Each structure stands twice: as structure tokens, then as C-alpha cells.
């Protein structure tokens, strides 16, 4: 997985009781665009993300 600042990190829901989450990548801390990523989630909080297999990156619009 590779991302750059401004991309969206999307984590798909695992079950019916959870929902899809999205975050904006605000800092890339891994090498060559790899994780971990500092992200701002759709609810406004920031955290360090180590995305799993249920996540994908949506490139920022130019």
C-alpha cells in the first residue's frame, strides 16, 4: 500500500454492526509512501494508522 498526503484511506466494514470509515492522510511516516500514516478520520480525530487488508487508498483529486 502506498499513499501521499491528501489521499483518502478507506477501511471497509467487517460486519453489519460496523460502518465504512474514511480518513485523510495528513502525514506519511513509512518509506516510499508506505504505512504508518497519520490520518484525520471522518469524525475529526487524528491517529496513527497501520492499515490492514480491509483498507485501500483513494488518490487525491488533482
C-alpha positions in Angstrom: 0.0 0.0 0.0 1.3 3.5 -0.9 -0.2 6.9 -0.1 0.7 10.5 -0.2 -0.6 13.5 1.8 -4.1 14.4 0.8 -5.1 10.8 -0.3 -8.1 9.1 1.4 -7.7 5.9 3.5 -10.9 3.8 3.3 -11.5 1.0 5.8 -14.3 -1.3 4.8 -16.8 -2.6 7.3 -16.3 -6.1 8.7 -19.8 -6.7 9.9 -23.3 -5.3 9.7 -22.8 -3.6 13.1 -19.8 -1.5 11.9 -19.6 1.0 9.1 -17.1 2.0 6.5 -14.6 4.6 7.7 -12.6 7.2 5.8 -9.7 9.3 6.7 -7.5 11.9 5.1 -3.8 11.1 5.0 -2.1 14.1 6.7 1.4 12.6 7.1 3.2 9.6 5.6 5.7 8.1 8.1 6.8 4.9 6.2 9.3 4.6 3.5 8.3 5.1 -0.2 4.7 6.1 0.7 4.2 3.1 2.9 2.5 2.9 6.3 2.2 4.0 9.0 0.1 7.1 8.1 -1.0 9.9 10.4 -4.7 10.4 9.4 -7.7 12.6 10.2 -10.8 10.3 10.5 -14.2 11.3 9.3 -15.3 12.1 12.9 -12.4 14.6 13.2 -9.9 12.8 15.4 -6.4 12.0 14.3 -4.5 8.8 14.8 -1.6 6.8 13.5 -2.9 4.1 11.1 -1.4 0.8 10.2 -3.9 -0.3 7.5 -4.8 -4.0 7.2 -6.2 -6.0 4.3 -9.6 -4.4 4.6 -8.2 -0.9 3.7 -7.4 0.8 0.5 -6.1 4.2 -0.6 -8.1 6.5 -2.9 -5.8 9.1 -4.6 -6.5 12.8 -4.0 -8.1 14.6 -6.9 -5.6 16.9 -8.7 
